[in-house]
């Protein structure tokens, strides 16, 4: 099983229409789950939407199913001028019943200290929206300031779905942000959620990125992450 994430700047009206074009597993061969969303910036302060950028998050039986979707479905053609990346799931914390995930046996143990993507997924408890936004602002601000964060996008499908996509230059750098003693914002947000959950359902998925195509904000982020994670004197092609 693989996951794909797609981003494209297609204009405000088109981005809103993409919300109505969510692919369905019962009509899309090989599709297990899909969510189309609006996007925003991961940063401190109030949510900052990026009105003209749309996103598609999907889970597939295999690469062949995604290839077929890209070749035959009209939605990826609308997103074709953006960027998409394929992800191999490595670790899952929490649960996301709508997306049946399969983690390859031993995948987490074989994880290299190279570029890594983290997806957070949540079905928001509306009465907990303000505490969630406060906690998220602190954690997001700290992430946005971290030099190891190569690319990030906030995801939202009103009224309840919220999520994030973040690409880090290495697993160790991501873990330092998440668990480092000198960077408590993320741990505080996790603690607040455990004490009084922000979401009806929530999951944190760690993935190995591969097969990226296109550009996001003028660059290909996976290649950029691989360059910055390479030891001095080592090219990304040698990793």
Buried (B, 14 or more C-beta within 10 A) or exposed (E): BBBBBBBBBBEBEBBBBBBEBBBEBEEBEBBBBBBBBBBBBBBBEEBEBBBBBBBBBBBBBEBEBBEBBBEEBEBBEBBBEBBBBBBBBBBBEBEBEBBEBEBEEEBEEEBEEBBBBBBBBBBBBEEBBEBBBEBBBBBBBBBBEBEBBBBBBBBBBEEBBBBBBBBBBBBEBBBBBBEEEEBBBBBEBBEBBEEEBBBEBBBBBBBBBEBBBBEBEEEBBBEBBBBBBBEEEEEBEEE
